[in-house]
Amino acid sequence: MRITGIAFLATAQASSPVDRVVTLLKELRSKIEADGNNEQRNYDDYACWCENTNAAKAKDIADANSHLEQLQNEIESRKGQLGSLEAELPQLRKNLAESKKSKASAQSMRAKQTEAYTETKGELEQGIAALHRATNALSGAGMNLESASLLSAAADLQGALRMAPKGVVPKKDLDQVEKFLSKPGSFSQQGAEMKPAYEPASGQIQGILKDMFESFAAKLEKANHEESEQRRNTEALVAAKTKEIEQLEDAVERKEAEEADATQALADAQQDKLDTEESLAADEKFFADTTTNCKKKGVEWATRNRLRTEELAGINQAVEILDSDDAKSTFGHATSTFVQLESWQAMDEMPTAARKAYQTLTKTVGPHHAQLAMMAAKIRMGGHFDGVIAQIDNTIQLLRREQKDDDKTKKACETQITATTQKKEDHQSEIDHLNTEKTRLVTERTEVNGDKNTTDTAITDHKDMMKTALDNRNTEHDRLEQSLKDDREAVRLLGSAIESLEEYYKKNEGQLQVRAEPEPAPDATFGGSKKSETSGIVGILENIKADLEKEIEEAMRSEDESGEAYQEELAENKETLKTLRRKRADLLATSAALGRKIASKKNDISAEEQDKEAAETLLGDLEENCEWVETKYEDRKEARKTEMDELVQAKATLQGYDEADSEDALLQEHKFLRKHA
C-alpha cells in the first residue's frame, strides 16, 4: 500500500507516533473512499452497457427467431408448391403432346380425304365431260350418222364407264351400253328398217347417257358436299385442338414460370435462413459471453465492494480506537513505550553524512513512495544505516521495475493503437470497395429489370398482334364459308333450272340436248318450237354453273393456302413468344441472382461497419487508457530518473560514513541522553 510520508516528517517533532499513524490512516481512508467512488462510476457505466447491450441483443435474437420461423414456413410452402408443380407439369406436357398428336392426325386424315376427293372429283368431271361429248355426238339421231361420230361417241362412253363409280349404271342399261360399244354402227338409222313409227336406237342410248349424266352430277354434288362437310368438321376440330394447344402451352409456360419463381424464392429463403442462422449463432454467442462477463464483473464488483467496506470499517475502527481521548491519555503516560521518540535528533546534532543523506531523501520524497519518508525518519533517529541502504536498494529496484513496466505499457499502447488504426482503415477501405460493388450490382439489376419490363411489353404487344391475326383469320374464314355457301346454293339452283328445262324437252321430243351447238346463222323461218333458244340458255346456265364450281374449287384451294400460311405465321409467332418468355425467365433469374448478391454485399457492409465500429471503440478505449503515455510518460520517466539518481547519491553518502563518524555519533548520542535525563 502506497501512502504519503510528507505529513509524517512535517510533524515528527510536534506529534507522537500514534498521532502520525492516525493521520496516515485518515489519509488512506480518504483515498480508499475516492477510489471507491471512481470505481462505482466505472461499474455503473459498465452495468448500464451490459443492460443496454443485452437488451438489444435479446431483441435481435427474438427477431431472428421470428424471421427463421417465417422463413421455415415459406420454405415448406415453396417445397409444397414445387411438389405440386412437379406433379402437374408432366401431366400438362403429356396432354399437350396428345393434343398436338391429335391435331396432326386430323390434319393427316384431312390431307388423305382431300387427296381422295380430288381424285374422285377429277374422275367424275372427266366422266361428265365424256358424257357431254357422247351426247352431242348422238344428238343427231334420226338422221344418218357418220361412222366417225358413232365411234367418237362410243370412245367417250367407254371412257365414262371406266371412270364411273361402281353401281352408277344399272345392269339392264349396262348391257345395252355394252352392245352399243361393241357395234356402234347398228345404232345408225341406215341399219334399221324404215318404218313410219320408227324411233332411232340411239334415243335409248341417249336416255341411258342422260341417266348416267345425272348420276355423275349427283355423285359430284355429293362429293362436293361431303368434302365441304369434312373440311368444316376438320377445320372445327383443328381450331378446337389449336385453341386447346394454345391453352395448354400457356398453362405449361405459366407453370414453368411459376416453377422458376418458386425455385428462386426457395433458394432465396434457404440462403436467407443460412445467413440468419449464422447471424443468430453469433448474436447468441455474444449474448452468452456478455451475460457471463457481466455476471462475473458483478461478482468481482460485489467482492471488491465488500473488501473495501471491510477495509474502511477496520480503518474507522482503528482511528476510533487510536484517536479517542482515553487512548491519547494512555499513550501520553506510556513514555517507556516510545523510547524511539526521545531519540529523535535535531538537525545540528546529526552526523554530517547522516544529515546529508536525510536532506537528500526528504527532497526526493514524492506522493508515491512513503518508504522514502520512513527511511528519512530512521536516519533522523540515528543508529546504523544497513537497513536504510537495503531499503534504498529495494526502492531503486522498484523504480527500475516501474520504468520497465511503463516502457512495456508504452510499447503495447503504441503497437495496439497502430494495429487498431490500421484495422479501422482496412475496414473502411473494404466498406468503400463493397459499396462500389453494391452500386455496380444495383445499376446492373436496374438495367436487367428495365430489360424485363421491355420484354413484358414486347410479350403483351406480340400477344395482341397474334390475337389480331387470329381475328382477321377467323373473319376471312367466315366470309369464305358464307361465299362458298352462297356459291353452292347458286350451283344447286342452276342445276335445278337446267334439269327442269331438259326434263321438258325430254317429255316432248324424247331426246337429250344438254349443250347448245355453236350459234347458227340467223333463221328467217317464223313460228314453231323455241327449243333452239332454250338449248342455248341451258348451255349458258351450264357455263355459269361450271364457272361457279371452278370458283368454289379455287376458293377452297385459296382457303387451304391461307390456312397453311396462317399456321406457319402462327408457329413463328409462338416460337417468338416462347423466346420472349424464356428471355423474361432468364432476366427474372438474373435479377434474383443480382438481388442475392446485393443482399450479400449489404450484409458484408454491415459486418464491416460493425467491425469498424468495434475497432473505433477499441481505439477510443486505447487512446483513453494510453493518454498518459502522451502526456505523462516523459515526466514520469524524468522524475523516476531524478529519484533514482538521488537515491544512489544518498546510498553513496551513507556508505561513506566511517568509524570516526561512528564514534562522534556515539559521543553526541551520550550528550543527548544526559541532556534529556
Number of C-alpha atoms within 10 A of each C-alpha: 6 10 17 18 23 17 13 20 17 11 13 17 14 10 13 15 17 17 19 19 16 18 16 18 18 17 15 18 20 13 13 16 15 12 13 16 12 12 15 14 12 12 15 12 12 15 16 12 13 18 15 12 16 19 13 13 19 15 12 16 20 13 14 19 15 12 16 20 13 14 20 15 13 16 20 13 14 21 15 13 15 20 12 12 18 14 10 14 17 12 13 17 15 13 16 21 14 14 20 17 13 15 21 14 13 18 16 12 13 18 13 12 16 15 12 13 17 15 12 19 18 14 20 25 17 18 26 24 15 23 25 22 19 25 27 19 21 27 19 16 18 16 12 11 18 13 12 12 17 23 18 16 24 24 16 23 25 19 16 26 20 12 19 21 16 9 8 16 19 12 10 8 17 14 12 14 22 15 13 21 17 11 14 20 18 15 21 21 19 14 10 13 8 11 7 6 6 11 15 16 16 23 19 17 20 23 17 19 24 21 16 23 23 16 19 26 17 14 18 20 19 12 17 20 13 14 18 17 12 15 18 13 14 17 17 12 16 21 14 14 21 17 13 17 20 14 13 19 18 13 16 19 16 13 18 17 17 16 20 17 18 20 17 17 16 20 17 18 20 17 15 18 20 13 14 19 16 12 17 20 14 13 18 16 12 15 20 14 12 17 16 12 13 18 14 12 15 15 12 12 15 12 12 14 15 12 12 17 15 12 14 19 13 13 17 15 12 16 20 13 14 18 16 12 11 11 13 16 10 12 18 13 9 11 12 10 10 14 10 13 16 14 16 19 19 12 13 8 15 21 21 16 19 26 21 16 24 25 16 20 25 18 14 22 20 18 11 12 17 18 19 25 24 20 22 25 21 18 26 24 18 19 14 14 17 12 11 21 19 12 17 21 16 12 18 19 13 13 18 15 12 15 17 12 12 16 15 12 14 18 13 14 18 16 12 16 20 13 14 21 17 13 17 22 15 14 21 17 13 17 21 13 13 19 17 13 15 20 14 13 18 17 12 15 20 14 13 19 17 13 16 21 14 13 17 16 12 15 19 13 12 17 15 12 13 17 12 12 15 14 12 12 15 13 12 14 15 12 12 17 17 12 14 20 14 14 17 20 12 16 22 14 13 20 19 12 15 20 14 13 16 19 14 11 16 15 10 8 9 15 23 21 24 22 20 16 12 7 9 7 6 6 6 6 6 6 6 6 8 8 13 14 12 15 21 18 17 24 18 15 18 19 14 15 21 14 13 19 19 12 14 21 14 12 16 17 12 13 16 13 12 15 15 12 12 15 13 12 14 15 12 12 16 17 12 14 18 16 13 18 20 15 16 22 18 15 20 20 16 16 21 18 16 19 16 16 16 21 14 17 20 16 14 16 21 13 15 20 17 13 16 22 14 14 21 17 13 17 20 14 13 17 17 10 11 19 14 14 19 11 10 12 17 12 13 16 16 12 14 18 16 13 21 21 14 17 22 17 16 24 22 14 18 23 13 12 16 10 9 9 15 14 11 13 19 15 12 16 18 11 13 17 12 9 8 8 6
